[in-house]
Amino acid sequence: LDGPDCLRHVDSLMSIKGLQALQWTAGAGVPGGGDEMWYPLYDKVRKAGKSLWVGLSGGTMDAQCEEAAKLYRRYGPEGLYLLFGWTTEEVADEVVAKAANGFR
């Protein structure tokens, strides 16, 4: 799903047995996918037994890692997929190292 206008479809999507995950991109003009305002959506997805794919956006690497840490602590690592907004291998290695330590 891409953006708040799509939220009206969440209940129908969560009722599809073959659907394994919800991919969420917050969209333009609203807080990114790591913002706590989206937690009710993520709670609903997890309650339905689906995995989460969340696009984190904006801010620094440290800010996105903090958002990831909050998501990790709330939803656990199983079935949680996060997309960070960087392209350099150096930054990606740093994020992977943080994730390996449970974002501690």
C-alpha positions, 0 to 999 in steps of 0.5 A: 500500500502506498499512502493514507488513501489506501488505508480503507482497503486494509481490512479487506486485504487482511482477510485474504488468507493467501496474503502473507505480508503488507508492504507499507509506504507512507507516501508524500506529505505524511510522516515516514513508515517508522513513525508511531502514527502508523503503529495501529496499522501495523498492529492490525497487520500483525493481529491478522498474522501477516508480515510487515514490510515498512519503508523508512524515509527521511532523516539521518541514518541514526534517526532511521535506525532509532525508528527501526529499533522501536519497530523491532522492539514492538514487533520482533524480528520475525516477519519484519522487513525494513527498507532504509533510504540509503544506497552506499555500501558503507552505510548499509554495513553500519545498519546491518551491524546495528541490526545484528545487535538488535538495534542496541 
